Every structure is written in C-alpha cells, then in structure tokens.
Amino acid sequence: MRRGNSACVRRCPAVQAERLCPNAVFLPPDFPRYRAVSRQVREIFRRHTDLIEPLSLDEGYLDVTKNKTGLPTATQVARAIRKQIRAELQLTGLRGGRTEQISRQDCVGLEKPNGLFVIQPEEVDAFLLPLPVGRLPGVGKVTEEKLKGFDVQTIADLRRLDLPVLESRFGRYGVRLYELARGIDESDVVPDRPTQSISTEDTFERDVPLTETEPMIRRLAELTWAASRKETRIARTVVLKLKTAEFKILTRSHTPSSPPSSCEELTAIALSLRERVVLGPQQRFRLVGVGVSNFLDPEDISAQPALFA
C-alpha cells in the first residue's frame, strides 16, 4: 500500500485507512510470496539454532542458549540474524531478547521496525511494572476487564495481589498471573509443538452484508483445506470467524460426528455456520475467516469409533 498521508494509515485497518485516505493505492496481499520468504528467514534462523517455535509467517521464538555459531550472548546472535536477513533478503527484522525469567512475549512489539530490544536481569522490574496488564500473555479482553474490577490496571497493580487471592479469583491461571507479574516464565521453546488450529482469513475491500460472504468463505475453505492436508493429524472442528464493521469478532463452530473428509464437506459446514449468525440484514462485515481445530491422531479416531459413528 502506498501512503499519500502516512499519519492517517499507519495504525489503521485497511477499510478505515481507505476512508481516511481515498487517494491511497492498495496492493493485494501475496501470500505465496510471504510463505516463501518466511521459509528463507527460517533457514537463516537454523544457522544459529534448531530450537525454533514458529508462531506465524513472520514471528517465532528462538532458544539460543546453546547456539551453533558459538556466539557468547543472545544479543550478538540477534544482531547476526538481523544482519543476515538484511543482507540476503533486503528485509528489516525486529528482535527481542530476554533473560530466562522474562515472558517470551514481553519484548514483542518494541523497537520497531528494525530494532533490537534486550532486557537484562537487573532491568526486569523497571521494564515490567509500568506496563498495562493486558501486555501479559494470556490476558485477553475478558481477563483484563476482570482485573480492572479489582483495580488492576498495570503489572505493578497485579503484583500487589497475593497468590491466594489470585488463585481464588482465577483458579490455576492465578498462579500463572502471579509468576508473570514477577517476570517469571519458564516455558520452553518447543520446535515441534502439535498444531492446535489452522485458519485463513481476509478483509473485504468494503464492508458487506452476510449474504455476500459466500464467495470468500468458499475460497478460504479451499485454502484451509489445502493447509490441513499437510498435517498427519485430523481436524474434527470447523470454525467460522466474522468481524463486524464495528470490529466485533464473532465465531461459530461445529464438530460433526465424523471429521470433514473433503474440501466440499468443509465448505458446506462453514457455510452452514453462517446461518447461525443472526444480526439482521442491515449488519455489515469487514472480515471473514475459516478454520479447523481439535486435531487428533488418526489412531485416536479409529480407536474411538463410537464418537464418530
């Protein structure tokens, strides 16, 4: 997208950007190209470590405690990776470094677009405490609103709550909140973490009524089906995602008696889920997505025929 007025579109969704900058030129996404470049970036990662946990096409975690290049610090590894990406792919890259006690996600989003952000052990409290509690991994809008009900706005506020209090209000996740507020995150980087879900989504060029979403749903179902065929495990649940013009996200899901066995079946289920969205003909939507989840190994399915009969 070329920006005639960069200030008005830098942090806007495409539809809003178009409204604010009617002369802007929008270029369609090229996902095959994105995936190809993502693979190239990952090959650069592998020069330094095999402990790579992908999150998306352009994001992932790396454990460089014992790296292949023998560099003494994670900061030096990050600089080397960033330099190689720039030289070989002509791309900028954001890197975040942490101690073992800092949440993996806390460094994400800092020092963009081509920065390096490192948190040393003695800097943990100064970095964490002023942050809004919503920056903690796993704290979504619902949990954030619950915490606000207890006058918790920042991580400093959260740290003032004792462990028994958090456990009584949030169960097992209360322990996680207690640790994250103190910068403790001992989760490992898992290279081969089993797939939990596969989905594709796209934003319309203009907000549309629900009745006009069928072509997009069919196209996204085909993409999702093609991606799911690369998995040895089988997805049981089909998910339809919609975002309204007011940015409210709706999801509908269905787990049939037997997993979808074809693209046509997946598409039919996704379209049927659309019928469960009842917001009136005047409602407009800006985004649609189709996904599959609830993966099981083939032997687990065959071993439980009563569940899928």
C-alpha positions in Angstrom: 0.0 0.0 0.0 1.4 3.4 -0.9 0.5 6.0 1.6 -0.3 9.5 0.5 -0.7 10.5 4.1 1.2 8.2 6.3 0.0 9.6 9.5 -3.6 8.6 8.8 -3.0 5.0 7.8 0.0 3.7 9.8 -2.2 2.2 12.6 -5.5 1.9 10.8 -7.2 -1.2 9.4 -7.4 -1.1 5.6 -11.0 -0.2 5.4 -10.6 2.8 7.8 -7.4 3.8 6.0 -9.3 3.9 2.7 -11.9 6.1 4.2 -9.3 8.5 5.6 -7.1 8.4 2.6 -9.3 8.0 -0.5 -6.3 8.5 -2.8 -4.2 5.7 -1.3 -3.3 2.8 -3.6 -3.8 -0.6 -2.0 -1.8 -3.6 -3.2 -3.3 -7.1 -2.8 -1.5 -9.5 -0.4 0.8 -12.1 -2.0 0.7 -15.0 0.5 2.7 -17.5 -1.6 5.5 -14.9 -1.7 5.1 -14.3 2.1 5.4 -18.0 2.8 8.4 -18.4 0.5 10.2 -15.5 2.3 9.2 -16.9 5.7 10.9 -20.2 4.8 14.0 -18.3 3.8 14.1 -16.4 7.1 13.6 -19.7 9.0 16.6 -21.1 7.2 18.7 -18.2 8.5 17.4 -19.0 12.0 18.5 -22.6 11.6 22.1 -21.5 11.1 22.1 -20.4 14.7 19.7 -22.9 16.5 17.3 -25.8 15.9 15.1 -24.7 18.8 12.7 -22.6 16.7 9.0 -22.3 17.6 7.1 -20.7 14.8 4.0 -18.5 15.7 3.1 -17.2 12.2 4.6 -16.4 8.9 6.6 -13.5 10.4 7.0 -14.3 14.1 8.6 -17.0 16.2 10.6 -17.9 19.3 14.3 -18.9 19.3 16.2 -20.5 22.1 19.9 -19.5 21.5 21.3 -20.6 24.9 23.5 -23.0 23.1 23.8 -21.7 19.5 25.5 -23.3 16.6 27.7 -20.3 15.9 29.3 -20.2 19.3 28.4 -16.5 19.9 28.6 -15.8 23.7 25.4 -13.8 24.1 21.8 -13.8 22.8 22.3 -10.1 21.9 25.1 -11.0 19.5 23.1 -13.8 18.0 20.2 -11.4 17.4 22.4 -8.9 15.7 23.9 -11.6 13.5 20.5 -12.8 12.4 19.2 -9.3 11.7 22.3 -8.5 9.7 21.9 -11.7 7.6 18.2 -11.1 6.9 19.0 -7.6 5.8 21.9 -8.6 3.5 20.3 -11.7 1.9 16.6 -10.8 1.8 16.7 -7.0 1.9 14.2 -7.1 4.8 14.2 -5.5 8.2 13.8 -7.6 11.3 12.7 -7.0 14.9 14.5 -8.9 17.6 13.7 -9.1 21.3 16.0 -10.6 23.9 15.1 -11.7 27.4 16.5 -13.4 30.5 15.1 -16.8 31.5 12.7 -15.0 33.9 11.1 -12.7 31.3 8.0 -13.6 29.5 8.7 -14.5 25.9 6.1 -12.1 24.6 7.0 -9.1 26.6 9.7 -7.9 24.1 7.5 -8.3 21.1 6.4 -5.0 19.5 9.2 -2.9 20.9 11.9 -1.0 18.9 10.1 -1.4 15.6 10.6 -1.6 12.7 14.2 -2.7 12.7 15.3 -2.6 16.3 16.9 -4.8 18.9 15.4 -4.8 22.4 17.2 -6.6 25.2 16.1 -6.9 28.9 18.9 -7.6 31.3 18.1 -9.3 34.7 18.6 -6.1 36.7 16.2 -4.3 34.3 13.2 -6.6 34.8 11.2 -4.6 37.3 11.8 -1.2 35.6 10.6 -2.8 32.4 7.6 -4.8 33.6 5.9 -2.8 36.3 4.7 0.2 34.3 3.2 -1.9 31.5 -0.6 -2.4 31.2 -1.7 -5.7 32.5 -3.1 -6.6 29.0 0.5 -6.9 27.8 0.9 -10.2 29.7 0.5 -13.4 27.6 -3.0 -14.9 28.0 -4.6 -11.8 29.4 -7.3 -11.1 26.8 -10.0 -8.5 27.0 -12.2 -10.6 29.3 -9.4 -11.2 31.9 -8.3 -7.6 31.6 -11.8 -6.4 32.4 -12.0 -8.8 35.4 -8.6 -7.4 36.7 -9.8 -3.9 36.2 -12.7 -4.8 38.5 -10.0 -5.4 41.2 -8.3 -2.0 40.5 -5.6 -3.7 38.5 -4.5 -1.6 35.6 -0.8 -2.2 35.4 1.6 -5.1 36.2 2.6 -3.2 39.3 -1.0 -3.3 40.4 -1.2 -7.0 39.7 2.0 -7.7 41.7 0.3 -6.2 44.8 -2.2 -9.1 44.8 -1.2 -12.2 46.9 -1.1 -15.6 45.4 -4.1 -17.0 47.4 -6.2 -14.0 46.2 -5.3 -14.6 42.5 -6.0 -18.4 42.9 -9.4 -17.8 44.5 -10.4 -15.5 41.6 -8.7 -17.1 38.6 -8.1 -20.7 39.6 -4.9 -22.2 38.1 -4.4 -19.3 35.9 -4.0 -17.2 39.0 -0.7 -18.9 39.6 0.4 -18.0 36.1 -0.6 -14.4 36.6 1.4 -14.3 39.9 4.5 -15.5 38.2 4.2 -13.3 35.1 3.8 -10.2 37.3 7.2 -11.1 38.7 8.8 -11.7 35.4 8.9 -15.5 35.7 8.2 -17.5 32.6 9.9 -20.9 32.4 8.1 -22.2 29.3 10.4 -23.9 26.9 10.8 -23.1 23.2 9.1 -26.2 21.5 10.1 -26.7 17.9 7.6 -29.4 17.1 4.5 -28.3 19.1 1.4 -30.1 17.8 -0.8 -27.9 15.6 -3.8 -26.6 17.5 -5.6 -24.9 14.7 -5.3 -23.9 11.1 -7.1 -20.9 9.6 -7.2 -18.4 6.9 -8.9 -15.1 6.9 -9.2 -12.0 4.7 -10.6 -8.5 4.9 -13.1 -7.2 2.4 -12.4 -4.2 0.3 -15.6 -2.8 1.6 -18.0 -3.8 4.4 -20.5 -6.3 3.1 -23.8 -7.9 4.3 -23.7 -11.5 5.4 -25.4 -12.6 2.2 -22.4 -11.5 0.1 -19.8 -13.5 2.1 -20.2 -16.9 0.4 -17.5 -16.5 -2.3 -15.0 -15.5 0.3 -15.9 -18.4 2.6 -15.6 -20.8 -0.3 -12.1 -19.5 -1.2 -10.9 -19.5 2.4 -12.3 -23.0 2.9 -10.2 -24.2 0.0 -7.1 -22.6 1.4 -7.7 -24.0 4.9 -8.4 -27.5 3.5 -5.2 -27.4 1.4 -3.2 -26.4 4.5 -4.8 -29.0 6.7 -3.8 -31.8 4.2 -0.2 -31.2 5.1 -0.9 -32.4 8.7 -0.8 -36.0 9.6 -3.3 -35.3 12.4 -7.0 -34.9 11.5 -9.1 -31.8 12.5 -12.6 -32.5 13.9 -13.9 -29.0 14.3 -14.8 -26.3 11.7 -14.7 -22.7 12.8 -16.2 -19.6 11.0 -14.9 -16.2 12.1 -16.6 -12.9 11.2 -15.7 -9.3 12.2 -18.4 -6.7 12.0 -17.9 -3.2 10.7 -17.8 -2.2 14.4 -14.8 -4.5 14.9 -16.8 -7.0 17.0 -15.5 -10.6 16.4 -18.0 -13.4 16.1 -17.1 -17.1 15.9 -19.3 -20.1 15.2 -18.0 -23.7 15.3 -19.3 -27.2 14.7 -17.8 -30.6 15.4 -19.5 -33.2 13.2 -19.9 -36.8 14.1 -17.1 -37.6 11.7 -14.2 -35.3 10.7 -14.6 -33.4 7.3 -13.3 -35.8 4.6 -13.2 -33.4 1.7 -12.9 -29.7 0.8 -16.6 -29.7 -0.2 -17.6 -31.0 3.2 -15.5 -28.4 5.0 -17.0 -25.7 2.8 -20.6 -26.9 3.4 -20.1 -26.8 7.2 -18.5 -23.4 7.0 -21.4 -22.0 5.0 -23.9 -23.7 7.4 -22.3 -21.9 10.3 -23.0 -18.6 8.6 -26.7 -19.4 9.2 -26.1 -19.3 12.9 -25.2 -15.6 12.7 -28.4 -13.6 13.4 -27.7 -9.9 13.4 -30.2 -8.6 10.9 -29.8 -7.7 7.2 -28.5 -4.3 7.9 -25.4 -5.6 9.6 -22.1 -5.2 7.6 -19.0 -7.3 8.0 -15.4 -6.4 7.2 -13.6 -9.7 7.7 -14.3 -13.4 7.4 -12.2 -16.4 8.3 -12.4 -20.2 8.0 -10.5 -22.5 10.3 -10.2 -26.1 11.6 -9.2 -27.2 15.1 -9.5 -30.0 17.6 -6.8 -32.2 16.0 -6.5 -35.8 16.8 -4.1 -38.6 15.6 -5.7 -41.0 13.1 -5.3 -43.9 15.5 -7.1 -42.0 18.2 -10.1 -41.5 15.9 -10.1 -45.2 14.8 -9.8 -46.3 18.4 -12.9 -44.4 19.4 -15.4 -45.3 16.6 -18.4 -44.6 18.9 -17.5 -41.0 19.0 -17.6 -40.6 15.2 -20.2 -43.1 14.2 
